[in-house]
Amino acid sequence: MFLIGGCGYFFTQLSLELSGMLVLSSLIGVGLMLMSPYPIVEFLQWAQQQDMNKIAVNISDDIDDSKTGSTRAGNTKMDNH
């Protein structure tokens, strides 16, 4: 819709009449409005996926730490020299 409105504005005489201006501005406005949520939805899906990956990594680290007896800050076993 945005591209059709832009092409109509630049390449036709339709934009010289009041009704043509209304049609073209409506096409451009609705086209931009329909286009704008897509990048936002993509970002939110990406962010949720990153969060889920982080949770999965943390769970697997916790399982590994419980097997070896260490923590994230370092090894809990003390070495006596």
C-alpha positions, -999 to +999 in steps of 0.1 A: +000+000+000+028+023+009+046+017-024+014+021-044+007+054-027+043+066-032+043+056-069+009+073-073+023+105-057+055+107-078+044+092-111+008+102-117-012+134-118-036+120-092-019+140-064-029+173-081-066+168-072-081+169-037-096+135-040-064+121-053-044+136-024-068+119+000-065+085-017-027+087-019-022+099+016-046+072+029-026+045+010+007+058+023-006+062+059-023+028+061+007+011+044+031+026+069+008+016+098+005-020+086+043-022+081+054-008+114+043-036+138+063-062+119+098-052+131+085-048+167+070-083+166+103-097+152+123-080+180+100-093+207+102-129+194+140-126+192+142-113+227+120-141+241+141-166+223+172-152+238+157-152+272+146-189+268+181-198+256+196-181+286+173-200+310+182-233+293+219-225+296+215-216+333+196-248+340+222-269+323+250-250+342+232-257+375+229-294+367+266-295+358+275-276+390+256-299+412+274-329+397+309-314+402+302-296+435+312-261+422+294-228+419+295-201+393+317-179+414+343-206+415+352-239+430+338-246+465+364-272+472+393-258+492+428-268+483+450-274+513+486-267+506 
